Protein backbone atom coordinates (compact mmCIF):
# COMPACT_ATOMS: atom_id res chain seq x y z
CA UNK A 1 0.00 0.00 0.00
CA UNK A 2 2.81 2.37 0.94
CA UNK A 3 4.55 1.75 -2.41
CA UNK A 4 1.50 3.06 -4.26
CA UNK A 5 1.46 6.38 -2.43
CA UNK A 6 4.54 7.89 -4.17
CA UNK A 7 3.10 6.82 -7.54
CA UNK A 8 -0.22 8.44 -6.70
CA UNK A 9 1.56 11.65 -5.68
CA UNK A 10 3.50 11.66 -8.98
CA UNK A 11 0.31 11.13 -10.99
CA UNK A 12 -1.47 13.94 -9.14
CA UNK A 13 1.51 16.25 -9.71
CA UNK A 14 1.53 15.41 -13.43
CA UNK A 15 -2.21 16.03 -13.64
CA UNK A 16 -1.86 19.41 -11.93
CA UNK A 17 1.02 20.31 -14.26
CA UNK A 18 -1.05 19.31 -17.30
CA UNK A 19 -3.96 21.47 -16.11
CA UNK A 20 -1.63 24.43 -15.61
CA UNK A 21 -0.13 24.01 -19.10
CA UNK A 22 -3.57 23.64 -20.66
CA UNK A 23 -4.80 26.74 -18.85
CA UNK A 24 -1.80 28.69 -20.16
CA UNK A 25 -2.42 27.54 -23.72
CA UNK A 26 -6.10 28.45 -23.48
CA UNK A 27 -5.24 31.86 -22.03
CA UNK A 28 -3.12 32.57 -25.13
CA UNK A 29 -5.35 30.99 -27.79
CA UNK A 30 -8.80 31.92 -26.51
CA UNK A 31 -8.46 35.69 -27.12
CA UNK A 32 -7.21 34.98 -30.66
CA UNK A 33 -10.06 32.58 -31.46
CA UNK A 34 -12.78 34.75 -29.95
CA UNK A 35 -11.59 38.18 -31.11
CA UNK A 36 -14.34 40.22 -32.75
CA UNK A 37 -13.44 42.80 -35.39
CA UNK A 38 -13.97 46.39 -34.25
CA UNK A 39 -14.52 47.53 -37.87
CA UNK A 40 -12.36 49.79 -40.00
CA UNK A 41 -9.95 52.60 -39.13
CA UNK A 42 -11.98 55.13 -41.11
CA UNK A 43 -8.89 56.39 -42.89
CA UNK A 44 -9.01 57.60 -46.46
CA UNK A 45 -5.54 56.80 -47.73
CA UNK A 46 -3.82 60.09 -48.65
CA UNK A 47 -3.35 60.54 -52.39
CA UNK A 48 -0.15 62.52 -51.85
CA UNK A 49 2.91 61.77 -49.73
CA UNK A 50 1.67 63.40 -46.54
CA UNK A 51 3.84 62.78 -43.48
CA UNK A 52 0.84 62.68 -41.14
CA UNK A 53 -2.70 61.33 -41.25
CA UNK A 54 -5.52 61.05 -38.73
CA UNK A 55 -8.79 59.14 -38.83
CA UNK A 56 -11.64 58.19 -36.51
CA UNK A 57 -12.18 54.46 -36.47
CA UNK A 58 -15.36 52.46 -36.08
CA UNK A 59 -14.42 52.04 -32.40
CA UNK A 60 -14.57 55.81 -31.82
CA UNK A 61 -10.82 56.23 -31.45
CA UNK A 62 -8.97 58.89 -33.44
CA UNK A 63 -5.68 57.45 -34.61
CA UNK A 64 -2.77 59.53 -35.88
CA UNK A 65 0.25 58.20 -37.75
CA UNK A 66 3.18 60.50 -38.52
CA UNK A 67 6.78 60.22 -39.71
CA UNK A 68 9.91 62.36 -39.81
CA UNK A 69 13.61 61.80 -40.36
CA UNK A 70 15.81 60.57 -37.52
CA UNK A 71 17.16 64.12 -37.05
CA UNK A 72 13.69 65.64 -36.77
CA UNK A 73 13.32 66.96 -40.30
CA UNK A 74 10.28 66.49 -42.58
CA UNK A 75 10.51 63.11 -44.29
CA UNK A 76 10.49 63.03 -48.09
CA UNK A 77 8.18 60.05 -48.45
CA UNK A 78 8.16 60.35 -52.24
CA UNK A 79 11.91 59.69 -52.44
CA UNK A 80 12.99 57.12 -49.85
CA UNK A 81 16.47 55.63 -49.90
CA UNK A 82 17.30 52.16 -48.52
CA UNK A 83 19.20 52.57 -45.25
CA UNK A 84 17.52 55.88 -44.43
CA UNK A 85 16.31 56.23 -40.83
CA UNK A 86 12.73 57.30 -40.15
CA UNK A 87 10.96 57.95 -36.86
CA UNK A 88 7.33 56.80 -36.96
CA UNK A 89 4.91 57.89 -34.24
CA UNK A 90 1.37 56.86 -33.45
CA UNK A 91 -1.33 58.19 -31.15
CA UNK A 92 -4.79 56.95 -30.22
CA UNK A 93 -4.24 53.29 -31.12
CA UNK A 94 -6.02 50.56 -29.18
CA UNK A 95 -3.31 49.19 -26.88
CA UNK A 96 -5.36 46.01 -26.48
CA UNK A 97 -4.67 45.06 -30.12
CA UNK A 98 -1.03 44.55 -31.07
CA UNK A 99 0.17 45.91 -34.40
CA UNK A 100 2.86 45.32 -36.98
CA UNK A 101 4.53 48.41 -38.47
CA UNK A 102 6.32 48.19 -41.81
CA UNK A 103 6.39 49.40 -45.40
CA UNK A 104 3.61 47.40 -47.05
CA UNK A 105 1.58 47.25 -50.22
CA UNK A 106 -1.53 49.43 -50.21
CA UNK A 107 -4.57 47.13 -50.40
CA UNK A 108 -7.21 47.51 -53.11
CA UNK A 109 -9.94 48.10 -50.50
CA UNK A 110 -10.17 49.01 -46.79
CA UNK A 111 -11.48 45.50 -46.07
CA UNK A 112 -8.10 44.00 -47.05
CA UNK A 113 -5.07 44.13 -44.80
CA UNK A 114 -1.96 46.00 -45.98
CA UNK A 115 0.59 43.71 -47.58
CA UNK A 116 2.82 42.08 -48.56
CA UNK A 117 5.30 43.93 -46.39
CA UNK A 118 9.03 44.59 -46.64
CA UNK A 119 11.21 43.55 -43.74
CA UNK A 120 9.19 40.59 -42.48
CA UNK A 121 9.13 39.84 -38.76
CA UNK A 122 11.78 42.02 -37.06
CA UNK A 123 15.05 40.07 -36.99
CA UNK A 124 15.66 38.80 -33.50
CA UNK A 125 12.18 39.72 -32.29
CA UNK A 126 11.22 36.17 -31.40
CA UNK A 127 14.41 35.75 -29.35
CA UNK A 128 14.35 39.19 -27.73
CA UNK A 129 17.61 40.12 -29.48
CA UNK A 130 16.30 42.58 -32.09
CA UNK A 131 18.50 45.65 -32.61
CA UNK A 132 15.93 48.44 -32.32
CA UNK A 133 18.25 50.86 -34.10
CA UNK A 134 18.22 48.76 -37.30
CA UNK A 135 14.59 47.64 -37.57
CA UNK A 136 12.97 47.53 -41.00
CA UNK A 137 9.68 46.58 -39.32
CA UNK A 138 8.34 46.53 -35.78
CA UNK A 139 5.92 44.62 -33.58
CA UNK A 140 4.14 46.71 -30.96
CA UNK A 141 2.05 45.08 -28.24
CA UNK A 142 1.23 45.25 -24.54
CA UNK A 143 -0.20 41.72 -24.48
CA UNK A 144 1.38 39.87 -21.53
CA UNK A 145 1.68 36.67 -23.56
CA UNK A 146 3.69 38.31 -26.35
CA UNK A 147 5.32 41.42 -24.89
CA UNK A 148 8.70 39.77 -24.33
CA UNK A 149 8.85 38.80 -28.01
CA UNK A 150 7.79 42.18 -29.43
CA UNK A 151 10.11 45.06 -30.27
CA UNK A 152 8.02 47.81 -28.67
CA UNK A 153 5.06 48.44 -26.38
CA UNK A 154 2.31 51.06 -26.40
CA UNK A 155 2.56 54.12 -24.21
CA UNK A 156 -0.14 56.40 -22.84
CA UNK A 157 -3.21 56.87 -25.08
CA UNK A 158 -2.12 54.12 -27.43
CA UNK A 159 1.05 55.94 -28.42
CA UNK A 160 4.29 54.55 -29.82
CA UNK A 161 7.56 55.78 -31.32
CA UNK A 162 9.63 53.53 -33.55
CA UNK A 163 12.78 54.18 -35.55
CA UNK A 164 12.69 52.26 -38.82
CA UNK A 165 15.52 51.69 -41.26
CA UNK A 166 14.17 51.84 -44.82
CA UNK A 167 14.68 48.40 -46.41
CA UNK A 168 15.39 47.61 -50.05
CA UNK A 169 12.46 48.50 -52.30
CA UNK A 170 11.65 44.94 -53.29
CA UNK A 171 11.28 41.61 -51.56
CA UNK A 172 8.73 39.27 -49.99
CA UNK A 173 6.53 39.36 -53.11
CA UNK A 174 6.39 43.14 -53.52
CA UNK A 175 8.34 45.81 -55.39
CA UNK A 176 7.63 49.32 -54.14
CA UNK A 177 9.20 50.82 -57.27
CA UNK A 178 6.24 49.40 -59.16
CA UNK A 179 3.55 48.66 -56.57
CA UNK A 180 1.81 51.29 -54.43
CA UNK A 181 3.31 51.11 -50.93
CA UNK A 182 2.94 52.88 -47.61
CA UNK A 183 4.28 53.01 -44.11
CA UNK A 184 1.52 50.94 -42.58
CA UNK A 185 0.17 49.68 -39.30
CA UNK A 186 -2.05 46.62 -39.09
CA UNK A 187 -3.30 44.32 -36.35
CA UNK A 188 -0.86 41.56 -35.44
CA UNK A 189 -1.50 37.80 -35.59
CA UNK A 190 -3.76 37.91 -32.52
CA UNK A 191 -6.38 39.92 -34.47
CA UNK A 192 -5.26 39.60 -38.08
CA UNK A 193 -8.80 39.98 -39.48
CA UNK A 194 -9.40 43.29 -37.67
CA UNK A 195 -8.89 46.40 -39.83
CA UNK A 196 -9.47 49.00 -37.11
CA UNK A 197 -5.71 49.57 -36.54
CA UNK A 198 -4.88 50.00 -40.26
CA UNK A 199 -3.25 53.37 -40.99
CA UNK A 200 -1.18 54.19 -44.08
CA UNK A 201 1.21 56.91 -45.25
CA UNK A 202 2.05 56.38 -48.96
CA UNK A 203 5.72 56.24 -49.95
CA UNK A 204 7.83 55.93 -53.08
CA UNK A 205 11.47 55.01 -53.49
CA UNK A 206 14.08 57.17 -55.18
CA UNK A 207 15.05 55.80 -58.62
N, C-alpha and C positions, 0 to 999 in steps of 0.2 A: 504494500500500500504506500509506504514511504517513498519507494522508487518512482511512483507515478506522479508524486507531487511536483518535483522539479520539471517534469515534462509538461504538466498542466500549466505551471507558471510560464514556461517558455511559449507554449501555445497562446496563452492569454496575452503575453507581451507582443507576440507577432500579430495577433488580431488587433490589438490597440494600435500598433505601428501602421498596419494596413489601413485602418480607419483614418488615422491622421494623414497618411499620404493621399488617400482618396478625397478627404475633405480639402486638402490643399489643391489637388487637381481640379476639383469642382469649383473652388473659389476663383481659380484662374479662368477656367473654361466657361463657367455659367454666364458671367457678364458678356462674353463674346457671343455666345449662342443666343442670348436673350436681348441683345442690344436692339433698340428701336431707333430708326432713323429720325433725326430731328428736322429733316427737310433740307432745303438748300441754303446757301450762304447769302443769296440775294444780290450777289455781285454781278454787274454788267462788266465783262472784261474790257478794260480800256483799249481803245483802238490805236492809241499812240503808245509812246514808251514812257508813260508817267512813272515816277519813282515812288508814288504813294497812291493807295486806293482804300476807300472805306465802303462798307456795305452793312445793312441790317439784315440779319439772317432770319429764317423762319422761327428760330427760337427766341427772337427779340433782342439778341445781342448785336451790338455794332462792332464789327471787326475792322481793324486797320492793319494794313501790311505796307511797310515802307523799306526803302533801301538807300544806302549811300556808300561811298568808298570808305576804305579802312581809315583814311585820314580825315574823314568828316566832310568830304566834298560831294556835290551832287553826282550821282552815278550816271554814266552815259549808257543806258540800257540798250541803245540801238547800235552799240559798237563795243561789245564785250571782248576781252582778250583772255584766252586760257592762262591761268595762273594769277589773274587779277583777284584782289581781295575785296569782298563786299561785306558790309554789315547789314543784316536783315533784322528788322524789328517788327514785332506784332503786339497788338493790344486788343483786349476784348474777346479773346478766344476762350472757348469752354475748356477749362483745365481738367475736366473730367473725361475728355476725349483726346488721347494722344494724337500727335500729327507727325508726318514726315515733311521735311522742307528740302526742296531740290529744284533744279531747273528741269522742267518737264514739258512734254507736248501739251498744247492747248486742246482740250477735247472739243468734239463737234457740237456737243450740247451740254448744258449745266447738269444733266442727269448722269453724265459719264465722269469718271474720276480722271484727273490729270495724269498723263502718262503716254508712252514710257518716259522714264526719268533718267537723266545722266547722273552718274556717281554711285548708284545702287545704295545698298545699306552702308552707312558710314564704316569705313575700315577700322576694325578693332572695337566697334560698338558692342558686339556680342560678348567680348572678353573684358570690356571695361578699359581697354588700352587705346581708345581712339585719341589721336592728336587733334584737339579742338582747334588748333591754329591752322590746320591743313584740310579741313572738312570740305568735301564737294557736296555733301548732303548732310542732313541732321535729323535726329529723332528726338522729339520733345514730348515728355510725358511726366505726370506726377503719380501715375498708377504704381502702387506699392509693389506689385508683382513684376514690373518691368523697369522701374526707375534705375536700378543698378546697371541695366544694359543700355539705357538710352544715353545720348550725348548731352542732353540739356533737360531742364525742368521748367515749368511755367512759374512766373512770378505773380505778383499782385495783379488782380483784374485780368487774368489770362494773358499776361505779357511774356515776351521772350526777346532775347537778343542773341543772334548767332552770327559768327563770322564765317562766311563761305569762301572757298577758293574756287574760282570759275574753272570747271573742267574742260576737257576738249569738247568741241562742238558736236561730235558724233559718238555714238556708242549705244549699246543696250537697245538696238532696234530703232534708233531715232537719230536724225541729223538736223541739228538746229540751224544749219546754213540753208536748208531746204524747207523743213517743217516749221510751223509756227510753234514757238516755245515761250515759256514764261517762268519766272521765279514763282514757285507754287507751294502752297500748303495743302495737305489733304489728310484725312483721318488715317491713323495707322491701322495695323492688322486687326486691332481689337474692335474696330468699327468701320471696316473698309467699304461698306456699302452706304455710309453716311456722308452726304455731300455738304453738310452745314459748315464744315471747317475749310472748305475749298476757297482759296483766295489766290489771284494770279496777277503778276506784273509782267507784261510781255517784254521779251528781250530779243536781240539779234546779235550775231557775232560779227566781228570785224573781218572783212575779206582778207 
